[in-house]
């Protein structure tokens, strides 16, 4: 087994959630990560809006931000009002957000996303079926913007189509840099397209992309290779969710599947590995996250129900190099400052997580109102 290499801890020598740390080519103000969260508030043409710029600018005191999932193509869309990064209009729209975050001294990575089978013809160009590694549907229904619709059996990608999808990720990475992002995160988690290739519950292919674990990991590696060629490895992270059953995911041997994936990713010397550590409901056999963490030779971001005390313990013990927070960041734009002050946290309103206006999006209060006022001024000026 490879010895773990925790680059940021070794470089900084300070094991504290609130201490500065190195990640890839960057020095970050703390080890707190704003996790990617779909908010369904993109504007026409699936473009980021002025509200998007304000939302992320308010949260710029995180060590770094990972944006909500951002589609690399029109076929990658699975939900209404989610942003893309495949048109010039979308690139221009995102630039306003990036400029606002940078003016406040923050760092921001764009999450590259393709939903695969988690879509519906109502959301696809030309009303076509969504694509996937295999013609196997996920269970449940999906919101198309007007109503809930059952998810249909997707169309399996032909072998000669896969290179084109890889190219879409490469273009997305190129566009992200054009918009000014500090780096990108490849979304290979939560039951979306790359995850669908990884796990044998959703991948029944018999070509070079299916069957053995080496074949099922191939698509992830080809995407990673293409993105690294654009951005440089020190500006690229990968997100995995080996335990999650979300979006009807399962694998008969997850320890072997994800262990092989992580070992293979080590060759790229990525900026980080971001692991969703949820355990309920769990997809398939028991899984030892500690082994996965040990196998990855680089910065490890833990994600999944952490509070301040548990996050601090993870940093001090070396279980994680960074900790990502999701729901806390919805209601607490100044989460880092609240942790530092030992202050109470705002409570999020789940009824306003998805879609809508500023209410439940950019209207949560700050400990120091001047911080929120500054973010609003800079976002408006970006």
Secondary structure, 3 states (H helix, E strand, C coil): CCCCCCHHHHHHCCCCCCCCEEECCEEECCCEEECCCCCCCCEHHHECCHHHHHHHHHCCCCCEEEEEEEECCHHHCCCCCCCECCCHHHHHHHHHHHHHHHHCCCCEEEEEECCCCCCCHHHCHHHCCCEECCCCCCCCEEECCCCEEECCCCEECCHHHHHHHHHHHHHHHHHHHHCCCCEEEEECCCCCHHHHHHCCCCCCCCCCCCCCHHHHHHHHHHHHHHHHHHHCHHHEEEEECCCECCCCCCCCCHHHHHHHHHHHHHHHCCCEEEEECCCCCECCCCCCHHHHHHHCCCEEEEECCCCHHHHHHHHHHCCCCEEEECHHHHHCCCHHHHHHHCCCCCCCCHHHCCCCCCCCCCCCCCCCHHHHHHHHHHHHHC
